Each structure stands twice: as C-alpha cells, then as structure tokens.
Amino acid sequence: MESGIIRWNKGEVERALYSSNIDTTMRALHFFSSSGKLRGVLAFYPVHPTSLTAKNRLISGDNKGYAEFLLEDELQEVTVAIGIANAGDVSPNRVDNGDGTFRGEEIMGKRQYDTLSTLIKGPSKLIQGSVVANLSYVDFSNATTGNPFADRTCPAVVGQNFAAGTEDGRGPSMFTEGNLKGNALFKAIGAVIKPTPKWVQDCQHTNKVPLFAVGLMEPTPWVPNILPVQIVKIGQFAIAVTNFETTTMAGRR
C-alpha cells in the first residue's frame, strides 16, 4: 500500500471534490427467501483485512472475518460476506492496536459490523432487472487505451522500492518508499537476473528505479500477463471485478 503522504503530494487529483481522502461508504446487498426471510448479506467496504501482522501464524478472516462473525451471531441462520472495495491505499492500522494484533482486528471489525448491522435494519432499494455478466481475459503486458487517456500498459517490472514493503509490513531498513536514488548493488543484481530492456524502461517511465523485468522472465514470466476482468450487473447494481487493487480515487472515478 502506497503511503498516503506520497499520494496526497502528487497534486489535486480531484481531492477537492471529496470531504475525506478515503472512501467511507459501505454498500450492501440483502438476499431474502421466497417467504421474505433474510438469508444472506453481501457487503463491500474499502479497507484492507490486514489488522493482523505477518507474525500471526494462524488462519484468520482478520477484521472482515470478525465483522462477519459478529453479524452472523446476531442474525442467526444468515450468511454474511464482506468484500474489499477500492482499498488499494487504505490501511486499517491507524488505531491503538492494543496487543499489536487482535485488538486492532476487533476495533476495525466492530466498526464494520456496527455499520452493516445498521444498514440492514434501515431502508433499502429493491433490486430489479436481469443478471448479466461479462468476463474477458486481457494481456496486461500490452493493453492499449483510447482517447482521452491514450496510453499502453507494459511488461511487469519489480522496482527497487518494492522491497520497502507496505504500511502494514515493512521490508529491510535499507529500502524506503519514494526513494528515487538507485542502489548500484541491486542494479547489478537485477542486470544479472534479467536486464530490463530500454523499451520497457521507457514504457515504465513512472517507475524511476526498476530492478528487473519479471514479466519477461523465461521460459515463463514470474507474474501472469493474461488476467481476467469481469463486470457483473444485478438489476441496477453493478460490480467491477478487477485483478488488481483499486485505489480510493480510482474507485471514485
């Protein structure tokens, strides 16, 4: 997850249109049986389920799983699922974590549970219309867009600052976010593993310190190039299913 300070300093990016630099809206679908009994809830809220640190060695649903558990316990015989939305730059770890792990999960999970519990008890709109889905497989190493945003995608590269980690899991201290000064040692290592061709460097011009081109590794790329993109329309409600994390502003757009 990119530091919010770095994102904020990139310019206006329409931020004047919004009162918050994160999306605070929860959206929920309610599913009823033919007799009118609530049987399921599907909600979406943009926050990462990363309250538990990498030190946790147990299976956990994290903050979203905790919220689901609380609501299912309240409603009984109702299946609850809370998905992630445009949370590519949203970390849950901005509260007192108590013991450093489970307390933070409980705080963020309880907030989502409280909001969703209120939503399902309030007024709602009836979903009417057909169910339509469209699935496509796109080569993200060479996809183009038309005007007014004419551009192309590129083969994937790992940047030097990738090793800095995220807000929720820092990497080695020698790496920092936003560092545009290349490390000679790591450049040499990258050149040995897989030199990044000039045309890929030019294509990846926003990545100032590319390490090596994982999308061009042989005999097979280290990351998939062809990935699914899907749109699901349920009546007047639509869901865009992406293979990447959508940031706050991208989701708003």
Number of C-alpha atoms within 10 A of each C-alpha: 16 16 14 14 8 11 13 12 9 8 9 10 11 10 13 9 8 11 8 9 14 19 20 11 10 15 16 17 17 17 15 12 9 7 6 8 10 17 15 17 20 16 19 19 20 26 26 22 23 19 28 23 14 10 8 10 8 7 6 12 16 21 29 29 19 21 28 24 17 18 21 18 13 11 14 10 11 16 17 21 18 22 17 16 24 21 23 20 21 22 20 21 22 10 12 11 17 12 8 13 19 16 17 23 26 20 21 23 23 19 14 25 23 13 14 24 16 11 17 14 8 8 8 11 8 10 12 10 11 9 12 11 12 10 11 11 11 13 16 18 17 12 12 13 10 8 6 6 8 8 12 14 14 21 21 22 22 16 17 25 22 17 16 19 17 16 17 16 12 13 15 9 9 9 16 17 17 15 13 12 10 15 14 9 9 14 17 13 13 19 15 10 14 16 18 17 13 9 10 16 19 12 15 18 12 9 16 17 22 24 25 25 24 20 19 21 15 9 6 10 14 14 14 14 17 13 14 13 15 14 14 15 15 14 13 12 12 13 12 13 14 12 9 9 15 18 19 20 18 11 15 12 6
